[in-house]
Amino acid sequence: MFFLNNCTSTQQYYSPKIDVEQWVEEYNVCRGKGKLISTGRVNGRLSFTYTCVEKDVFIHFKDIIGRKTMLIILRQNSVEAWDMMQNIRFSTESIYLRFPFFEVLKPMDLISIFWGIEPEGLHKSQPNKSMTESEIDIRFSSDGLDLQTVLINMDDKKQSIEMIFVERELGSAYPHLIKQIPESIPRAQS
C-alpha cells in the first residue's frame, strides 16, 4: 500500500540580485512618482516626481496644493537642494547637517532606492527586516519586483520619514525635471 501524507508545497518567490549598474545599462533612465510623509519634529506630506538619468536623480517636491517647493539633485557623491519657496540653495554639507539619516544613507544608496533597488551596502539576508545604526532604523518593503516603501526612524530625534513610491517606469523620463539649480540662487548659511 502506498500512502501520501502532507504532499503540498509552497511556492517561494526570490527576486534576482540586480544592482543599479544593470538597470542603468539596460534602461538608462527611470521616472516615477511618490509621496514623502514626515512625522515628529518636522511634520508634513509632500508628493514628488523624479527622473533618474544614469546615476543622477532629479526630484521635484510639491506641497499639498501643488506648488513646487523643492528640487533635489542626487549624484554619486553629492546632494544639492533648492528650496524654491525661500529661494535658497543647500550644499551637500548643509543637507547632511539638517538630515541625520545621511549618516547611514549615502547619495549612492538613495540613487539605488529611486531606481527601485535596495542599496547594496544596506543589504540584509531577509527582506523587510530593519537595520539599525547610530539610532537610525531603516526598513524596506517591496512588491517582489522593486522597492515600494522606505521607512526611516530616528529615535533620538523622535522623527520618522516614509517614502512611498506609487509609480516607477523604467526606460522613460520626465524631461522637464532634468535641470540644474541656477548659480544665481543664494547659498544657505550652515
N, C-alpha and C positions, 0 to 999 in steps of 0.2 A: 504494500500500500504506500502510495506517495502522498505526503502531506505538506502543504504550503502554509506557513504562518507568517503574518506581517510582511508580505511581499510588496509593499508600497515603497516608492522612492520619492524623495522631494527634490525638486529642481533648485539648484543654486545658480545664481547669475553672478558672474565675475566680469567686472569691467576690465578691458585690456589696459595695460600700462601705457599711457600716452603722455607725452610731455609737450611743452609749448613748442619746441623745435619742430616736432612732427606736424602740429596744427599750422604753424607759420609756413612751413614748406608746402603743405598741401593746399591751404586756403588763402594765405597771405593777409586777408582781412576778416574781421568779425564785427558784428554790431549787435546791439541789444538794448533792452530797457529793464528797469528795475526800480526798486524803492529802497530808501535808507531810513531806518527808524532808530532814533536815538532816545534813550531814557536815562534819567539820572540828573546830574548837574546840568547837562545840556539836553533839553527835550526838543523833539521835533520830528517831522516827517517830510522827506524830500523825495521827489521822483527824479530819475536820471535816465539819460540816454548816453550811449557810449559807442565808440568805434575803436577797434584795435587794428593798427596797421603795423604788421610785423610785431616788434616789441615796444611799440609806443601805443599808449592808450589815452584817448581824449574823452573826457567825461563832462557832460553838462548837467548840472543840478538845477531843478526848478522847484519853486515853492508851491504851496497848495493852490494858489490862484494862477499858476503857470508862468510866473516871471522867472527868467533866467537869473539864478543867484550866484552860481559859481562855475568856473571852468577849472578842471584839474587835468594836468598833463603828467602821466607817469612814463618814465623812461627807465632803462635797466638800473641806473644808479642815481636817479634823481626824481623828485616830485616838485612840481610847480603848481601854484594855485592862484587864481584871480578871483577875488571877492568882487563880483560885478555890482553888487548893491552899494558897497562902500568904496569901490574903485581902488582897491589895494591889492598889490601883488605880494605873494608869500614865497619865500625861497624854501629849499629843502630843509635847511636848518631850522627856520621858524616853524615849519609844519611839524617837524619832529618834536619840538618843544611843546607844541599845543596838543599833540595826539600821542599819548604814551604807548599805544599799541604798536607804533613803529619800532619799539624795542624788539618786537617779535616778527612782525610782518614787514619785510623789506620791499622796496619797489618791485623787484622781480617776482616776489610772492604775489603781490597784488595784480601784476600783469597776468600771471597764471590763473588767478581767480577770475579775472574778467574774460579770459579765454575759455573758462569753464572747467579748469583743471585744478585739483588740489595741489598746492605748492609742494615741490619735491622735498625741500628741507623740513617741512612740517608733516610729512607723510607718516601715517600711523598704520599699524598692521590690521586694525579693524576699522571699518567705516563708521562714521558718526560718533566716534569717541572724542574726548576732549584732550587738549594739550595745554598744560599749564607751565608758564614761565614768567617770572617777575610779577606774580599775582595777576596775570592776564590769562584768561581761559578762552580758547578759540574752538568753536565747534563748526563742523562742516556737515551739510547734508546734500544728497544728490538724488536724482531720479534713476540712477543706474547708468545714465549716459553722460551727464555733465553736472557740474556743481549748480545747485539751486539756491542754497542759503548759507550764509556765513554769519555766525553769531560771535561777537567779541564782548566778553565781560571783563571789566576792570574793577576788581573787588575793592582795592584801596581807594578808588575814586567813586565807587558806587555808580558806575557808568556802564551802560551797555549800548552796543551798536549792532544792528542787524541789517545785513544787505540781502535783499531778496531779488533774485534775477527772474523776471517774468517772461522774458523773451531773449533768445540768442540765435543769431543767424550766421553761420559760417559761410564765408565767401562773398559777403555783401557789406557795404559800408554806408554810413551817414556822412557824405562828403562835406556838408556844412559844419560838422564838428571838428574837422581836421584843420586846425588853425593854431597859430601861436599867440601867446599873450603879448600885446603890444608893448614895446620898450618904453613908451611914454607913461605907462601905468606906474605910479609911485610904489616903492617897496615898503613893506611893513617894517616897523621897528621891532626888533626881537626883545 
